[in-house]
Amino acid sequence: MAFTLRRATEDDAASLRDLRRSLFAETEFLLWEPQEFTATEDDERRFISWLLSKTNSVLLVATDGRHLLGFLGATGGERIRTRHSALVFLGVRKKYWSRGIASALLQEAVSWASNAGLLRLELTVHTTNERAVGLYQRFGFQIEGTRRASLLVAGRAQDEYLMSRITEA
C-alpha cells in the first residue's frame, strides 16, 4: 500500500479532526473517549498552527493522497528546563495497522527530533497494548515505569507504561 508522510498544514484541519474522531471510536488505546472529542475544524486549525509555531514540536500525517491514514504529534516542553523533550502521540486507522505507517511516522519523528536538537522523546502507552509497546521498543524507547490505574477505560482501571527515548546528538 502506498502512502506518503508530510508535515500537517492548517489545510488539514477538517481531515485531521475526522481522523481523530474515527480513531477515538475505533480503539480504547487512545486517551479520549469518542463523545468527549468535540473539536471543530477551527479548533484543529488553531492546534496545527500552535504546533507549527514551535521549533520543538511537530505534527506529521500519513496520507494515501486522498485521505489521512494516521498522524504523529510531538509537543515540546514549554519551560526552559523541558524544551529539550517532547511528548509523542500517535494514531493510525485500524484498517491500516501492520502496513508500516506507524513505523514510518516514528522513524520520521526520531529523525526530526535529532535535527531539532531534542534530547528526549516520551510517551505513555497502555500496558496491554503489546503491539505498540513492541513498536516503540524497536525504535529505542525504553519503559521507565508503570503509571498504575492511570486511566479508567470502560469502567476498568488501566495501567500505562511511561516510555522514553534519548535522542543521539
Order of alpha helices (4+ residues) and beta strands (2+ residues): beta-alpha-alpha-beta-beta-beta-alpha-beta-alpha-beta-beta
